[in-house]
Amino acid sequence: MRWSLRLQVAVFTVLGILVCFSVSFVVALWFPTPEPRRVSVTEAVQALEAPEVLPGWRRSVVDAPPFQTAAQGQDIVIRAGLASQLGLSQDRVRVRSLRQSRPPSTSALAAQASAGGVLSERAAQFLVRLALSPGTRFGLFSTAVQQRDGSWLYLQPKTAFVTPERLRMLTALAVAAAVIIPLALWGCSILTAPFRRLEQAAADDARLDSAKWVRGPVEAQGAAKAMDAMRHRLLDHLRSRTAMMAAIAHDLRTPLTGLRLRVEGLTGAPRDEAVADIARMERMIAQLLTYVRGEEVVWTTEPVDLADVLKDCVSRQRLLGHDVSLTATGEHLVLADRDQIDRALSNLIDNAVIHGGRAQIAVVTQDGVVTCTIDDDGPGLTPDQIEAVFTPFHRLDVSRNRNTGGAGLGLAIAKAIVTRAEGEIELLNRTDGGLRAKVRITGLKQ
């Protein structure tokens, strides 16, 4: 059964919440509840009367009482004890608990005080004995005592940032994070794995069964099926376009043959011009057929020495009377189809000879990459033309003449072949004038 991505995310989210609650529950059982900090009335009196502020306390002087004593819980007991120890009346002492707690056996007295009743002398003495009895400690509280000049001495305890309660909570958080982070990473890898396979399938132009290979949630399956359907449509369109262009180019050869036979009867300049036009049309048709059939040509992969291929290219150019030189030493092996690489390099050299007058060729191997450079002495290219010349059927104005004009496919064919050999072509303007075509292909280890 294939789960949707939403359902998988929901399941992982619920599992994460359950793990966090379970870890917190285990930590709560494993670590007992820490005892909060407690102080005695005697300690508070010492902090009030000490010449210097004692550690663990803050002390300041204010003009008015900072708070009123709450008539409930331990505040009444602490107030009675402080007033007795300081020798003051209870109306000059204020107490406020930071955490309310109810001392034992004081509920009736607290109710009487909160109702506004007056405590009997016996009850007041009982509260004092309770507050000052040995070992009696209270939860943290603040106190204010009125001085003789009418000001109030305000005393409050310092509380550490990392309290036992907070330490317990941080421990639970750290343990939960240590458990949940590996589970979260594992869950994310499971959720994203189908989409990583989908990315790999999208990068592989030859894969037409992405839906079977991707697997995973229904969303990834749907995207893979849509990608497969799109690829099939594009391939059908490309096949129909290739077949149409190949048929047109092939059919054009028949009338060209007839024209060639007819111009044989001409003499002089008209015949030479007609023959040149027919030869130019045949070259354009040959380039067109090569381009449209490029993907269908059987690619025979074998170790190829680029230096040897370039020597053949240079020999053909010299037979035609062109100024071409080659600098190459040793072997420079790449894995490619020899005939196709020969065609690509020949197109680049033809381009250099036609538009630059001559071609200087060099091939070197460095860091496992075979680099071939073809330099000419032509006018070079503008930055916007450097990428445009690789576009099929793109021709520059300087090439639109009867002698050198082509179909604008030479560089497009060369780039397609080098790309298929897992290489790249780059055109650069030389600093001393002219253009440089640089071909880089990963070399074979020798």
RALINMO-V200583 format. One record per residue. N is the residue number from 1. PSI is psi in whole degrees, -180 to 180 (none if undefined). OMEGA is omega in radians with two decimals (none if undefined). NEAR is the number of other C-alpha atoms within 10 Angstrom. Layout:
N/PSI/OMEGA/NEAR, N/PSI/OMEGA/NEAR
This chain:
1/130/3.12/4, 2/126/3.13/10, 3/149/3.05/11, 4/160/-3.13/14, 5/-38/3.13/16, 6/-42/-3.14/11, 7/-40/3.13/11, 8/-43/3.11/15, 9/-42/3.13/14, 10/-41/-3.14/11, 11/-45/3.13/11, 12/-36/3.12/16, 13/-46/3.13/14, 14/-43/3.11/12, 15/-40/3.10/15, 16/-43/3.11/18, 17/-43/3.13/12, 18/-39/3.13/12, 19/-43/3.14/17, 20/-45/3.12/19, 21/-39/-3.13/14, 22/-43/3.13/13, 23/-42/3.12/20, 24/-40/3.13/19, 25/-41/3.13/12, 26/-42/3.12/12, 27/-39/3.12/18, 28/-36/3.11/15, 29/-36/-3.06/10, 30/-41/3.14/9, 31/120/3.13/11, 32/157/3.13/9, 33/123/-3.08/11, 34/146/3.11/12, 35/126/-3.14/8, 36/159/3.13/12, 37/137/-3.13/12, 38/150/-3.14/11, 39/160/3.10/15, 40/165/3.09/19, 41/-37/-3.13/21, 42/-41/3.12/17, 43/-39/3.11/11, 44/-40/3.12/20, 45/-42/3.11/17, 46/-41/3.12/12, 47/-32/3.12/21, 48/-39/-3.01/23, 49/-12/-3.10/11, 50/142/3.11/9, 51/-39/3.11/8, 52/157/3.13/9, 53/125/-3.13/15, 54/152/3.10/16, 55/141/3.12/9, 56/2/-3.10/11, 57/156/2.97/15, 58/141/-3.09/15, 59/136/3.12/18, 60/166/3.13/11, 61/129/3.14/15, 62/162/-3.08/14, 63/-32/-3.08/12, 64/157/3.13/13, 65/127/-3.05/19, 66/-15/-3.13/14, 67/171/3.08/13, 68/148/3.11/12, 69/129/3.08/17, 70/131/-3.10/17, 71/60/3.13/19, 72/159/3.02/21, 73/-144/-3.03/19, 74/-14/-3.09/25, 75/-40/-3.12/25, 76/-41/-3.11/26, 77/-46/-3.12/27, 78/-41/-3.14/28, 79/-43/3.13/25, 80/-42/3.14/25, 81/-44/-3.14/27, 82/-45/-3.13/25, 83/-40/-3.14/19, 84/-45/-3.11/18, 85/-37/-3.11/14, 86/-11/-3.11/14, 87/36/-3.11/9, 88/161/3.03/15, 89/155/-3.04/12, 90/-20/3.13/16, 91/-11/3.09/11, 92/10/-3.12/15, 93/134/3.08/23, 94/141/3.12/25, 95/137/3.07/24, 96/119/3.12/23, 97/136/3.05/19, 98/-28/3.03/12, 99/119/-3.07/12, 100/133/3.03/16, 101/148/-3.06/14, 102/114/3.10/16, 103/154/-3.09/19, 104/147/3.00/9, 105/30/3.12/10, 106/6/-3.07/18, 107/-40/-3.12/14, 108/-40/3.11/9, 109/-40/3.12/22, 110/-38/3.13/22, 111/-40/3.13/14, 112/-42/-3.13/15, 113/-39/-3.12/16, 114/-26/3.11/14, 115/-4/3.09/10, 116/8/-3.14/10, 117/162/3.13/11, 118/126/-3.13/12, 119/142/3.09/13, 120/164/3.13/9, 121/-38/-3.14/8, 122/-41/3.14/8, 123/-40/3.14/12, 124/-40/3.10/18, 125/-34/3.10/15, 126/-42/3.13/17, 127/-39/3.13/20, 128/-46/3.13/20, 129/-37/3.13/15, 130/-40/-3.10/19, 131/-32/-3.04/26, 132/3/-3.12/21, 133/145/-3.10/13, 134/136/3.10/10, 135/-5/-3.14/9, 136/122/3.14/14, 137/150/-3.05/18, 138/161/3.01/23, 139/162/-3.04/17, 140/140/-3.12/20, 141/157/3.02/20, 142/151/-3.14/20, 143/151/3.08/28, 144/132/-3.09/27, 145/131/-3.13/24, 146/130/3.14/20, 147/174/-3.11/13, 148/-31/-3.14/7, 149/4/3.12/7, 150/-12/3.09/13, 151/170/-3.08/15, 152/129/3.05/22, 153/114/-3.01/20, 154/125/-3.12/22, 155/131/3.09/22, 156/148/-3.11/20, 157/149/3.00/19, 158/137/3.09/12, 159/127/3.12/11, 160/150/3.13/8, 161/-43/3.13/8, 162/88/3.08/10, 163/164/3.10/13, 164/-36/3.13/15, 165/-44/3.13/13, 166/-36/3.10/12, 167/-40/3.10/13, 168/-41/3.14/19, 169/-41/3.11/14, 170/-35/3.08/13, 171/-45/3.11/16, 172/-41/3.13/21, 173/-43/-3.12/16, 174/-43/3.13/13, 175/-42/3.12/14, 176/-41/3.12/19, 177/-40/3.13/16, 178/-30/3.13/11, 179/-41/-2.98/15, 180/-31/-3.09/18, 181/-49/3.08/12, 182/-39/3.11/11, 183/-38/3.13/16, 184/-43/3.11/16, 185/-41/3.10/11, 186/-44/3.12/11, 187/-40/3.11/16, 188/-39/3.12/13, 189/-36/3.11/12, 190/-42/-3.10/13, 191/-35/-3.06/17, 192/-13/-3.11/15, 193/-46/3.12/16, 194/-34/-3.12/20, 195/-29/3.00/20, 196/-40/3.07/14, 197/-35/3.09/18, 198/-39/3.09/22, 199/-43/3.11/14, 200/-38/3.11/14, 201/-37/3.13/21, 202/-32/3.13/17, 203/-19/3.14/10, 204/102/-3.08/11, 205/-22/-3.09/9, 206/-8/-3.08/9, 207/121/3.13/14, 208/5/3.14/19, 209/44/-3.06/14, 210/-35/-3.08/23, 211/-38/3.14/20, 212/-30/-3.05/11, 213/-33/-3.07/15, 214/-49/-3.07/22, 215/-154/3.09/19, 216/-158/-3.06/21, 217/166/-3.07/20, 218/-30/3.12/14, 219/-44/3.11/17, 220/-38/3.10/22, 221/-43/3.14/22, 222/-42/3.12/13, 223/-39/3.12/16, 224/-42/3.12/27, 225/-41/3.11/18, 226/-38/3.12/14, 227/-40/3.09/19, 228/-44/3.14/19, 229/-40/3.12/15, 230/-41/3.12/13, 231/-41/3.12/17, 232/-41/3.12/13, 233/-43/3.13/12, 234/-41/3.13/12, 235/-41/3.09/12, 236/-41/3.13/12, 237/-43/3.13/12, 238/-40/3.12/13, 239/-43/3.14/15, 240/-40/3.13/12, 241/-42/3.12/13, 242/-44/3.13/19, 243/-41/-3.12/14, 244/-47/-3.12/13, 245/-39/3.11/17, 246/-40/3.13/19, 247/-41/3.13/12, 248/-46/-3.13/14, 249/-40/3.13/19, 250/-42/-3.12/14, 251/-26/3.13/12, 252/-20/-3.12/14, 253/-31/-3.12/15, 254/-52/3.09/10, 255/-28/3.09/10, 256/-38/3.09/15, 257/-42/3.09/12, 258/-41/3.11/10, 259/-39/3.14/14, 260/-38/3.12/16, 261/-37/-3.10/11, 262/-35/-3.11/12, 263/-11/3.10/16, 264/-26/3.12/12, 265/-10/3.12/8, 266/162/3.11/12, 267/159/3.04/9, 268/-153/-3.07/7, 269/-42/3.12/9, 270/-40/-3.14/11, 271/-44/-3.13/16, 272/-40/3.12/14, 273/-42/3.13/13, 274/-42/3.11/17, 275/-40/3.12/16, 276/-41/3.11/14, 277/-42/3.14/15, 278/-41/3.12/17, 279/-40/3.12/14, 280/-43/3.11/18, 281/-38/3.12/17, 282/-39/3.10/17, 283/-41/3.13/14, 284/-41/3.12/19, 285/-40/3.12/21, 286/-42/3.09/15, 287/-41/3.14/19, 288/-45/3.12/24, 289/-40/3.12/18, 290/-40/-3.10/18, 291/-49/-3.05/22, 292/-23/3.13/20, 293/8/-3.05/16, 294/-45/-3.11/16, 295/-21/-3.10/13, 296/-13/3.14/11, 297/134/3.11/10, 298/125/-3.07/10, 299/110/3.14/16, 300/107/-3.09/12, 301/129/3.14/12, 302/161/3.04/12, 303/126/-3.10/15, 304/132/3.08/20, 305/110/-3.10/19, 306/-33/3.11/27, 307/-41/3.13/21, 308/-41/3.12/15, 309/-42/-3.13/17, 310/-33/3.09/24, 311/-40/3.09/16, 312/-42/3.13/13, 313/-43/-3.13/20, 314/-40/3.13/21, 315/-43/3.13/14, 316/-41/-3.14/14, 317/-39/-3.13/19, 318/-33/3.07/12, 319/-28/3.10/8, 320/1/3.09/9, 321/18/-3.11/9, 322/152/-3.14/17, 323/97/-3.09/13, 324/133/3.09/22, 325/154/-3.09/18, 326/134/3.03/17, 327/111/-3.11/14, 328/135/3.07/17, 329/138/3.11/11, 330/-171/3.14/11, 331/147/3.09/16, 332/85/-2.97/25, 333/137/3.00/23, 334/165/3.13/24, 335/108/-3.06/18, 336/-177/3.03/23, 337/122/-3.02/18, 338/-45/-3.09/19, 339/-40/-3.12/12, 340/-41/3.10/22, 341/-38/3.08/20, 342/-42/-3.13/18, 343/-42/-3.12/18, 344/-47/-3.13/22, 345/-37/3.10/24, 346/-41/3.11/21, 347/-42/3.13/20, 348/-41/3.13/23, 349/-42/3.07/25, 350/-43/-3.13/19, 351/-40/3.14/21, 352/-42/-3.12/24, 353/-43/-3.07/21, 354/-45/-3.02/17, 355/-16/-3.11/19, 356/-4/3.09/18, 357/-33/3.14/16, 358/170/-3.11/21, 359/128/3.04/29, 360/118/-3.00/19, 361/139/3.07/22, 362/145/3.11/18, 363/132/3.13/22, 364/160/3.05/18, 365/125/-3.12/20, 366/130/3.13/10, 367/38/3.08/7, 368/10/-3.14/15, 369/129/3.08/18, 370/124/-3.10/22, 371/126/3.10/21, 372/126/3.12/23, 373/137/3.13/21, 374/110/-3.09/24, 375/145/3.04/27, 376/175/-3.13/26, 377/28/-3.11/19, 378/-170/-3.10/20, 379/-8/-3.08/14, 380/-171/-3.10/19, 381/151/3.01/16, 382/159/-3.10/10, 383/-36/-3.13/11, 384/-19/3.14/8, 385/-23/-3.04/14, 386/-43/3.11/15, 387/-31/-3.07/12, 388/-29/-3.06/13, 389/-18/3.11/19, 390/-7/3.12/21, 391/132/3.13/15, 392/139/3.10/16, 393/13/3.08/14, 394/128/3.13/17, 395/141/3.06/18, 396/156/-3.12/12, 397/-34/-3.08/8, 398/-15/-3.09/10, 399/0/-3.09/16, 400/73/3.05/13, 401/172/-3.00/9, 402/-27/-3.03/11, 403/-40/-3.04/11, 404/-11/-3.07/12, 405/137/3.11/16, 406/-167/-3.13/20, 407/-4/-3.11/19, 408/32/-3.09/21, 409/-9/-3.06/22, 410/-52/-3.14/27, 411/-35/3.10/21, 412/-41/3.11/19, 413/-44/-3.14/25, 414/-43/-3.13/25, 415/-40/3.14/23, 416/-40/-3.13/20, 417/-47/-3.13/25, 418/-38/3.09/20, 419/-40/3.13/14, 420/-28/3.07/16, 421/14/3.14/20, 422/41/3.07/14, 423/-169/-3.14/20, 424/152/3.11/18, 425/139/3.11/19, 426/135/3.07/13, 427/133/-3.11/21, 428/141/3.01/16, 429/129/-3.14/19, 430/148/-3.12/16, 431/-32/3.14/7, 432/17/3.09/7, 433/149/-3.13/13, 434/-178/-3.08/19, 435/146/3.08/24, 436/126/3.01/23, 437/121/-3.09/21, 438/122/3.13/19, 439/125/3.12/22, 440/126/3.12/21, 441/138/3.11/23, 442/128/-3.09/19, 443/165/3.09/22, 444/142/3.10/16, 445/131/-3.11/9, 446/none/none/7
